[in-house]
C-alpha cells in the first residue's frame, strides 16, 4: 500500500482533530502561519519498540527544550504496521532548523538511522489552525 493512500486520510483526521474552533484563539493562532513537518518512519518489526522509545525521547525533548517547537505529535496507524507518523509544528522554518541542529535531534538521528527502513516527509506552511487550549 502506498504512503499516500495510507498517510493522507490519517493526516486529514489528525489535522481535523487539531482544528477545533475556539473564538478566543481566532485572532491569534488562526492568523499565524506556522511551519509544519510531517514524516512517516518505518522500521523492521524487531526494531519497532526500540524506535518508539527513541522517538518518544526526541519528541519530549523537542517540546520541552525548544522554544520554537509548538507541537510534536507521534502516532501509529493500524494499516501501516511498524510505522510512526509525525506531525510537528514550529514557529517558523528557522525554529525547525534549530531543531535539526539540537543535541537531542543529533542523538536521535545517530541512534535511529541504522534501524529506519523508510523515511518519507513533507514540509510547508500551515494555512490555518484552530485548537483548544
VMD Tcl script that builds the backbone (N, CA, C; Angstrom):
set m [mol new atoms 399]
animate dup $m
set s [atomselect $m all]
$s set {name element resname resid chain x y z} {
  {N N UNK 1 A 0.853 -1.178 0.000}
  {CA C UNK 1 A 0.000 0.000 0.000}
  {C C UNK 1 A 0.893 1.234 0.000}
  {N N UNK 2 A 0.577 2.204 -0.809}
  {CA C UNK 2 A 1.417 3.383 -0.953}
  {C C UNK 2 A 1.297 4.300 0.268}
  {N N UNK 3 A 2.361 5.054 0.473}
  {CA C UNK 3 A 2.396 6.023 1.564}
  {C C UNK 3 A 1.232 7.004 1.442}
  {N N UNK 4 A 0.998 7.501 0.230}
  {CA C UNK 4 A -0.050 8.497 0.026}
  {C C UNK 4 A -1.422 7.947 0.384}
  {N N UNK 5 A -1.721 6.721 -0.045}
  {CA C UNK 5 A -3.029 6.138 0.236}
  {C C UNK 5 A -3.236 5.910 1.726}
  {N N UNK 6 A -2.172 5.595 2.449}
  {CA C UNK 6 A -2.286 5.340 3.884}
  {C C UNK 6 A -2.203 6.633 4.677}
  {N N UNK 7 A -1.243 7.491 4.333}
  {CA C UNK 7 A -0.944 8.653 5.164}
  {C C UNK 7 A -1.995 9.744 5.094}
  {N N UNK 8 A -2.407 10.169 3.914}
  {CA C UNK 8 A -3.245 11.352 3.804}
  {C C UNK 8 A -4.595 11.236 4.489}
  {N N UNK 9 A -5.314 10.081 4.445}
  {CA C UNK 9 A -6.569 10.028 5.211}
  {C C UNK 9 A -6.338 10.217 6.709}
  {N N UNK 10 A -5.229 9.700 7.212}
  {CA C UNK 10 A -4.943 9.842 8.635}
  {C C UNK 10 A -4.423 11.225 8.961}
  {N N UNK 11 A -3.659 11.809 8.042}
  {CA C UNK 11 A -3.198 13.184 8.250}
  {C C UNK 11 A -4.389 14.124 8.294}
  {N N UNK 12 A -5.360 13.919 7.400}
  {CA C UNK 12 A -6.558 14.745 7.405}
  {C C UNK 12 A -7.295 14.612 8.730}
  {N N UNK 13 A -7.430 13.379 9.231}
  {CA C UNK 13 A -8.098 13.156 10.512}
  {C C UNK 13 A -7.355 13.848 11.636}
  {N N UNK 14 A -6.020 13.754 11.635}
  {CA C UNK 14 A -5.230 14.411 12.673}
  {C C UNK 14 A -5.405 15.919 12.609}
  {N N UNK 15 A -5.284 16.481 11.429}
  {CA C UNK 15 A -5.423 17.935 11.298}
  {C C UNK 15 A -6.823 18.369 11.695}
  {N N UNK 16 A -7.834 17.605 11.301}
  {CA C UNK 16 A -9.210 17.946 11.677}
  {C C UNK 16 A -9.366 17.926 13.190}
  {N N UNK 17 A -8.717 16.985 13.854}
  {CA C UNK 17 A -8.844 16.920 15.305}
  {C C UNK 17 A -8.103 18.065 15.973}
  {N N UNK 18 A -7.092 18.606 15.306}
  {CA C UNK 18 A -6.334 19.722 15.862}
  {C C UNK 18 A -6.961 21.073 15.545}
  {N N UNK 19 A -7.982 21.074 14.683}
  {CA C UNK 19 A -8.511 22.341 14.208}
  {C C UNK 19 A -9.902 22.652 14.741}
  {N N UNK 20 A -10.184 22.293 15.966}
  {CA C UNK 20 A -11.464 22.669 16.550}
  {C C UNK 20 A -11.435 24.146 16.887}
  {N N UNK 21 A -12.537 24.823 16.671}
  {CA C UNK 21 A -12.590 26.275 16.771}
  {C C UNK 21 A -12.703 26.761 18.208}
  {N N UNK 22 A -11.941 27.763 18.537}
  {CA C UNK 22 A -12.024 28.477 19.801}
  {C C UNK 22 A -12.027 29.963 19.468}
  {N N UNK 23 A -13.084 30.656 19.792}
  {CA C UNK 23 A -13.230 32.067 19.431}
  {C C UNK 23 A -12.096 32.922 19.986}
  {N N UNK 24 A -11.631 32.605 21.185}
  {CA C UNK 24 A -10.562 33.394 21.796}
  {C C UNK 24 A -9.271 33.301 20.998}
  {N N UNK 25 A -9.056 32.165 20.347}
  {CA C UNK 25 A -7.835 31.968 19.581}
  {C C UNK 25 A -7.960 32.432 18.141}
  {N N UNK 26 A -9.146 32.754 17.707}
  {CA C UNK 26 A -9.373 33.043 16.296}
  {C C UNK 26 A -8.478 34.164 15.782}
  {N N UNK 27 A -8.240 35.169 16.581}
  {CA C UNK 27 A -7.435 36.290 16.130}
  {C C UNK 27 A -5.939 36.030 16.232}
  {N N UNK 28 A -5.530 35.059 17.048}
  {CA C UNK 28 A -4.092 34.835 17.210}
  {C C UNK 28 A -3.602 33.675 16.358}
  {N N UNK 29 A -3.854 32.446 16.759}
  {CA C UNK 29 A -3.308 31.294 16.058}
  {C C UNK 29 A -3.868 31.104 14.663}
  {N N UNK 30 A -5.128 31.429 14.447}
  {CA C UNK 30 A -5.711 31.236 13.119}
  {C C UNK 30 A -4.991 32.079 12.079}
  {N N UNK 31 A -4.465 33.214 12.473}
  {CA C UNK 31 A -3.791 34.124 11.555}
  {C C UNK 31 A -2.310 33.792 11.374}
  {N N UNK 32 A -1.748 32.980 12.253}
  {CA C UNK 32 A -0.318 32.666 12.195}
  {C C UNK 32 A -0.052 31.594 11.168}
  {N N UNK 33 A 1.087 31.650 10.562}
  {CA C UNK 33 A 1.469 30.671 9.546}
  {C C UNK 33 A 2.663 29.867 10.050}
  {N N UNK 34 A 2.371 28.892 10.876}
  {CA C UNK 34 A 3.396 28.048 11.453}
  {C C UNK 34 A 4.046 27.170 10.390}
  {N N UNK 35 A 5.242 26.704 10.684}
  {CA C UNK 35 A 5.961 25.787 9.799}
  {C C UNK 35 A 5.638 24.369 10.259}
  {N N UNK 36 A 5.193 23.538 9.324}
  {CA C UNK 36 A 4.719 22.200 9.648}
  {C C UNK 36 A 5.599 21.161 8.956}
  {N N UNK 37 A 5.907 20.103 9.697}
  {CA C UNK 37 A 6.682 18.989 9.173}
  {C C UNK 37 A 5.898 17.715 9.438}
  {N N UNK 38 A 5.723 16.905 8.401}
  {CA C UNK 38 A 5.098 15.598 8.591}
  {C C UNK 38 A 6.047 14.541 8.043}
  {N N UNK 39 A 6.171 13.443 8.769}
  {CA C UNK 39 A 7.115 12.396 8.389}
  {C C UNK 39 A 6.508 11.035 8.687}
  {N N UNK 40 A 6.772 10.074 7.809}
  {CA C UNK 40 A 6.428 8.673 8.018}
  {C C UNK 40 A 7.745 7.916 8.123}
  {N N UNK 41 A 7.995 7.317 9.284}
  {CA C UNK 41 A 9.175 6.492 9.505}
  {C C UNK 41 A 8.755 5.037 9.604}
  {N N UNK 42 A 9.479 4.162 8.943}
  {CA C UNK 42 A 9.240 2.731 9.065}
  {C C UNK 42 A 10.475 2.029 9.591}
  {N N UNK 43 A 10.240 0.935 10.302}
  {CA C UNK 43 A 11.334 0.099 10.801}
  {C C UNK 43 A 10.969 -1.362 10.606}
  {N N UNK 44 A 11.955 -2.227 10.786}
  {CA C UNK 44 A 11.681 -3.663 10.805}
  {C C UNK 44 A 10.908 -3.974 12.082}
  {N N UNK 45 A 10.044 -4.979 12.063}
  {CA C UNK 45 A 9.258 -5.312 13.266}
  {C C UNK 45 A 10.110 -5.503 14.523}
  {N N UNK 46 A 11.274 -6.118 14.373}
  {CA C UNK 46 A 12.115 -6.379 15.555}
  {C C UNK 46 A 12.655 -5.097 16.188}
  {N N UNK 47 A 12.677 -3.990 15.444}
  {CA C UNK 47 A 13.221 -2.726 15.949}
  {C C UNK 47 A 12.157 -1.705 16.331}
  {N N UNK 48 A 10.891 -2.032 16.100}
  {CA C UNK 48 A 9.851 -1.022 16.250}
  {C C UNK 48 A 9.692 -0.526 17.687}
  {N N UNK 49 A 9.683 -1.403 18.661}
  {CA C UNK 49 A 9.548 -0.952 20.055}
  {C C UNK 49 A 10.712 -0.054 20.463}
  {N N UNK 50 A 11.906 -0.415 20.041}
  {CA C UNK 50 A 13.072 0.420 20.340}
  {C C UNK 50 A 12.931 1.785 19.663}
  {N N UNK 51 A 12.477 1.782 18.412}
  {CA C UNK 51 A 12.307 3.039 17.684}
  {C C UNK 51 A 11.268 3.929 18.362}
  {N N UNK 52 A 10.182 3.342 18.845}
  {CA C UNK 52 A 9.165 4.137 19.542}
  {C C UNK 52 A 9.754 4.816 20.773}
  {N N UNK 53 A 10.603 4.116 21.492}
  {CA C UNK 53 A 11.243 4.697 22.679}
  {C C UNK 53 A 12.154 5.861 22.279}
  {N N UNK 54 A 12.956 5.651 21.241}
  {CA C UNK 54 A 13.863 6.703 20.759}
  {C C UNK 54 A 13.065 7.918 20.287}
  {N N UNK 55 A 11.978 7.660 19.556}
  {CA C UNK 55 A 11.153 8.767 19.041}
  {C C UNK 55 A 10.486 9.523 20.186}
  {N N UNK 56 A 10.001 8.800 21.178}
  {CA C UNK 56 A 9.362 9.457 22.324}
  {C C UNK 56 A 10.345 10.396 23.024}
  {N N UNK 57 A 11.578 9.954 23.202}
  {CA C UNK 57 A 12.592 10.798 23.844}
  {C C UNK 57 A 12.843 12.061 23.018}
  {N N UNK 58 A 12.926 11.909 21.699}
  {CA C UNK 58 A 13.163 13.050 20.815}
  {C C UNK 58 A 11.990 14.028 20.855}
  {N N UNK 59 A 10.783 13.504 20.778}
  {CA C UNK 59 A 9.590 14.367 20.791}
  {C C UNK 59 A 9.496 15.147 22.099}
  {N N UNK 60 A 9.691 14.451 23.208}
  {CA C UNK 60 A 9.608 15.103 24.524}
  {C C UNK 60 A 10.676 16.194 24.662}
  {N N UNK 61 A 11.900 15.890 24.250}
  {CA C UNK 61 A 12.986 16.872 24.335}
  {C C UNK 61 A 12.720 18.067 23.427}
  {N N UNK 62 A 12.143 17.811 22.262}
  {CA C UNK 62 A 11.870 18.898 21.320}
  {C C UNK 62 A 10.900 19.907 21.915}
  {N N UNK 63 A 9.807 19.430 22.483}
  {CA C UNK 63 A 8.798 20.332 23.041}
  {C C UNK 63 A 9.306 21.007 24.314}
  {N N UNK 64 A 10.032 20.271 25.130}
  {CA C UNK 64 A 10.451 20.844 26.414}
  {C C UNK 64 A 11.655 21.785 26.313}
  {N N UNK 65 A 12.518 21.597 25.318}
  {CA C UNK 65 A 13.735 22.406 25.294}
  {C C UNK 65 A 13.846 23.372 24.113}
  {N N UNK 66 A 12.932 23.302 23.165}
  {CA C UNK 66 A 12.991 24.198 22.008}
  {C C UNK 66 A 11.829 25.190 22.079}
  {N N UNK 67 A 12.155 26.457 22.243}
  {CA C UNK 67 A 11.083 27.455 22.365}
  {C C UNK 67 A 10.251 27.558 21.089}
  {N N UNK 68 A 10.812 27.239 19.928}
  {CA C UNK 68 A 10.086 27.358 18.667}
  {C C UNK 68 A 9.305 26.123 18.262}
  {N N UNK 69 A 9.403 25.053 19.053}
  {CA C UNK 69 A 8.644 23.830 18.757}
  {C C UNK 69 A 7.331 23.893 19.522}
  {N N UNK 70 A 6.238 24.061 18.803}
  {CA C UNK 70 A 4.923 24.221 19.429}
  {C C UNK 70 A 4.232 22.897 19.678}
  {N N UNK 71 A 4.413 21.925 18.782}
  {CA C UNK 71 A 3.789 20.606 18.918}
  {C C UNK 71 A 4.696 19.568 18.288}
  {N N UNK 72 A 4.652 18.373 18.851}
  {CA C UNK 72 A 5.372 17.245 18.266}
  {C C UNK 72 A 4.484 16.030 18.494}
  {N N UNK 73 A 3.672 15.725 17.505}
  {CA C UNK 73 A 2.699 14.638 17.598}
  {C C UNK 73 A 3.246 13.398 16.906}
  {N N UNK 74 A 3.157 12.266 17.573}
  {CA C UNK 74 A 3.620 10.996 17.018}
  {C C UNK 74 A 2.473 10.011 17.160}
  {N N UNK 75 A 2.143 9.332 16.058}
  {CA C UNK 75 A 1.046 8.383 16.141}
  {C C UNK 75 A 1.289 7.176 15.258}
  {N N UNK 76 A 0.576 6.105 15.579}
  {CA C UNK 76 A 0.625 4.861 14.822}
  {C C UNK 76 A -0.695 4.691 14.082}
  {N N UNK 77 A -0.612 4.080 12.915}
  {CA C UNK 77 A -1.787 3.784 12.114}
  {C C UNK 77 A -1.848 2.274 11.939}
  {N N UNK 78 A -2.930 1.637 12.377}
  {CA C UNK 78 A -3.010 0.174 12.280}
  {C C UNK 78 A -2.772 -0.369 10.868}
  {N N UNK 79 A -3.140 0.379 9.839}
  {CA C UNK 79 A -2.955 -0.081 8.459}
  {C C UNK 79 A -1.493 -0.057 8.012}
  {N N UNK 80 A -0.625 0.567 8.794}
  {CA C UNK 80 A 0.806 0.643 8.467}
  {C C UNK 80 A 1.633 0.143 9.646}
  {N N UNK 81 A 1.713 -1.178 9.813}
  {CA C UNK 81 A 2.484 -1.718 10.931}
  {C C UNK 81 A 3.949 -1.276 10.876}
  {N N UNK 82 A 4.509 -1.071 12.040}
  {CA C UNK 82 A 5.923 -0.713 12.190}
  {C C UNK 82 A 6.272 0.653 11.601}
  {N N UNK 83 A 5.286 1.534 11.581}
  {CA C UNK 83 A 5.487 2.905 11.117}
  {C C UNK 83 A 5.037 3.874 12.201}
  {N N UNK 84 A 5.770 4.958 12.324}
  {CA C UNK 84 A 5.349 6.076 13.154}
  {C C UNK 84 A 5.189 7.280 12.236}
  {N N UNK 85 A 4.112 8.012 12.446}
  {CA C UNK 85 A 3.830 9.219 11.693}
  {C C UNK 85 A 4.001 10.415 12.616}
  {N N UNK 86 A 4.692 11.435 12.135}
  {CA C UNK 86 A 4.930 12.648 12.912}
  {C C UNK 86 A 4.192 13.813 12.286}
  {N N UNK 87 A 3.694 14.678 13.142}
  {CA C UNK 87 A 3.117 15.952 12.725}
  {C C UNK 87 A 3.684 16.981 13.687}
  {N N UNK 88 A 4.664 17.749 13.203}
  {CA C UNK 88 A 5.382 18.702 14.040}
  {C C UNK 88 A 5.004 20.122 13.637}
  {N N UNK 89 A 4.905 21.007 14.614}
  {CA C UNK 89 A 4.550 22.406 14.345}
  {C C UNK 89 A 5.600 23.302 15.003}
  {N N UNK 90 A 6.179 24.176 14.190}
  {CA C UNK 90 A 7.209 25.099 14.654}
  {C C UNK 90 A 6.761 26.542 14.377}
  {N N UNK 91 A 7.330 27.482 15.118}
  {CA C UNK 91 A 7.000 28.886 14.900}
  {C C UNK 91 A 7.294 29.316 13.467}
  {N N UNK 92 A 8.414 28.835 12.933}
  {CA C UNK 92 A 8.820 29.191 11.580}
  {C C UNK 92 A 9.903 28.219 11.126}
  {N N UNK 93 A 10.376 28.390 9.907}
  {CA C UNK 93 A 11.397 27.485 9.376}
  {C C UNK 93 A 12.698 27.577 10.168}
  {N N UNK 94 A 13.004 28.760 10.648}
  {CA C UNK 94 A 14.221 28.937 11.465}
  {C C UNK 94 A 14.162 28.073 12.723}
  {N N UNK 95 A 13.000 28.003 13.347}
  {CA C UNK 95 A 12.842 27.164 14.544}
  {C C UNK 95 A 13.037 25.688 14.197}
  {N N UNK 96 A 12.566 25.279 13.029}
  {CA C UNK 96 A 12.783 23.893 12.610}
  {C C UNK 96 A 14.267 23.632 12.359}
  {N N UNK 97 A 14.967 24.586 11.763}
  {CA C UNK 97 A 16.411 24.423 11.550}
  {C C UNK 97 A 17.146 24.322 12.883}
  {N N UNK 98 A 16.685 25.064 13.888}
  {CA C UNK 98 A 17.269 24.953 15.229}
  {C C UNK 98 A 17.034 23.547 15.781}
  {N N UNK 99 A 15.855 22.991 15.513}
  {CA C UNK 99 A 15.551 21.628 15.932}
  {C C UNK 99 A 16.563 20.658 15.319}
  {N N UNK 100 A 16.811 20.791 14.022}
  {CA C UNK 100 A 17.744 19.891 13.339}
  {C C UNK 100 A 19.167 20.016 13.872}
  {N N UNK 101 A 19.508 21.157 14.444}
  {CA C UNK 101 A 20.845 21.378 14.990}
  {C C UNK 101 A 20.947 21.103 16.486}
  {N N UNK 102 A 19.831 20.719 17.116}
  {CA C UNK 102 A 19.853 20.474 18.565}
  {C C UNK 102 A 20.588 19.180 18.895}
  {N N UNK 103 A 21.134 19.129 20.083}
  {CA C UNK 103 A 21.861 17.931 20.534}
  {C C UNK 103 A 20.945 16.715 20.593}
  {N N UNK 104 A 19.705 16.893 21.061}
  {CA C UNK 104 A 18.825 15.732 21.164}
  {C C UNK 104 A 18.415 15.204 19.790}
  {N N UNK 105 A 18.251 16.083 18.801}
  {CA C UNK 105 A 17.933 15.593 17.451}
  {C C UNK 105 A 19.133 14.864 16.854}
  {N N UNK 106 A 20.317 15.406 17.036}
  {CA C UNK 106 A 21.514 14.746 16.510}
  {C C UNK 106 A 21.674 13.364 17.138}
  {N N UNK 107 A 21.383 13.253 18.436}
  {CA C UNK 107 A 21.420 11.945 19.104}
  {C C UNK 107 A 20.357 11.018 18.514}
  {N N UNK 108 A 19.130 11.530 18.361}
  {CA C UNK 108 A 18.053 10.744 17.757}
  {C C UNK 108 A 18.475 10.226 16.389}
  {N N UNK 109 A 19.005 11.096 15.569}
  {CA C UNK 109 A 19.410 10.720 14.215}
  {C C UNK 109 A 20.501 9.645 14.239}
  {N N UNK 110 A 21.446 9.812 15.124}
  {CA C UNK 110 A 22.557 8.863 15.217}
  {C C UNK 110 A 22.086 7.462 15.627}
  {N N UNK 111 A 21.225 7.388 16.639}
  {CA C UNK 111 A 20.812 6.070 17.138}
  {C C UNK 111 A 19.682 5.448 16.332}
  {N N UNK 112 A 18.900 6.271 15.626}
  {CA C UNK 112 A 17.778 5.703 14.872}
  {C C UNK 112 A 18.119 5.387 13.420}
  {N N UNK 113 A 19.068 6.090 12.843}
  {CA C UNK 113 A 19.390 5.897 11.417}
  {C C UNK 113 A 19.638 4.434 11.045}
  {N N UNK 114 A 20.361 3.677 11.860}
  {CA C UNK 114 A 20.617 2.290 11.473}
  {C C UNK 114 A 19.376 1.384 11.469}
  {N N UNK 115 A 18.302 1.787 12.136}
  {CA C UNK 115 A 17.127 0.903 12.206}
  {C C UNK 115 A 15.942 1.403 11.383}
  {N N UNK 116 A 16.054 2.568 10.786}
  {CA C UNK 116 A 14.981 3.107 9.942}
  {C C UNK 116 A 15.061 2.460 8.562}
  {N N UNK 117 A 13.938 1.897 8.118}
  {CA C UNK 117 A 13.894 1.255 6.803}
  {C C UNK 117 A 13.231 2.137 5.750}
  {N N UNK 118 A 12.449 3.118 6.180}
  {CA C UNK 118 A 11.846 4.059 5.230}
  {C C UNK 118 A 11.615 5.384 5.933}
  {N N UNK 119 A 11.647 6.442 5.126}
  {CA C UNK 119 A 11.541 7.794 5.673}
  {C C UNK 119 A 10.991 8.685 4.567}
  {N N UNK 120 A 9.741 9.121 4.707}
  {CA C UNK 120 A 9.106 9.987 3.717}
  {C C UNK 120 A 8.481 11.158 4.462}
  {N N UNK 121 A 8.759 12.360 4.003}
  {CA C UNK 121 A 8.207 13.512 4.704}
  {C C UNK 121 A 7.880 14.659 3.788}
  {N N UNK 122 A 7.248 15.652 4.387}
  {CA C UNK 122 A 6.965 16.891 3.672}
  {C C UNK 122 A 7.008 18.037 4.662}
  {N N UNK 123 A 7.202 19.232 4.121}
  {CA C UNK 123 A 7.270 20.444 4.940}
  {C C UNK 123 A 6.462 21.525 4.261}
  {N N UNK 124 A 5.915 22.405 5.061}
  {CA C UNK 124 A 5.174 23.509 4.480}
  {C C UNK 124 A 4.710 24.494 5.523}
  {N N UNK 125 A 3.961 25.470 5.074}
  {CA C UNK 125 A 3.427 26.499 5.946}
  {C C UNK 125 A 1.961 26.204 6.221}
  {N N UNK 126 A 1.600 26.218 7.491}
  {CA C UNK 126 A 0.217 25.944 7.868}
  {C C UNK 126 A -0.662 27.090 7.384}
  {N N UNK 127 A -1.715 26.739 6.706}
  {CA C UNK 127 A -2.647 27.735 6.191}
  {C C UNK 127 A -3.474 28.340 7.321}
  {N N UNK 128 A -4.039 27.485 8.171}
  {CA C UNK 128 A -4.858 27.951 9.287}
  {C C UNK 128 A -4.866 26.868 10.357}
  {N N UNK 129 A -5.013 27.271 11.597}
  {CA C UNK 129 A -5.110 26.305 12.691}
  {C C UNK 129 A -6.062 26.844 13.760}
  {N N UNK 130 A -6.892 25.978 14.270}
  {CA C UNK 130 A -7.761 26.271 15.404}
  {C C UNK 130 A -7.612 25.125 16.384}
  {N N UNK 131 A -7.522 25.434 17.648}
  {CA C UNK 131 A -7.415 24.371 18.633}
  {C C UNK 131 A -7.842 24.877 19.998}
  {N N UNK 132 A -8.130 23.933 20.858}
  {CA C UNK 132 A -8.476 24.266 22.236}
  {C C UNK 132 A -7.217 24.287 23.069}
  {N N UNK 133 A -7.207 25.112 24.080}
  {CA C UNK 133 A -6.056 25.162 24.992}
  {C C UNK 133 A -6.408 24.493 26.272}
}
mol reanalyze $m
mol bondsrecalc $m
mol representation Tube
mol addrep $m
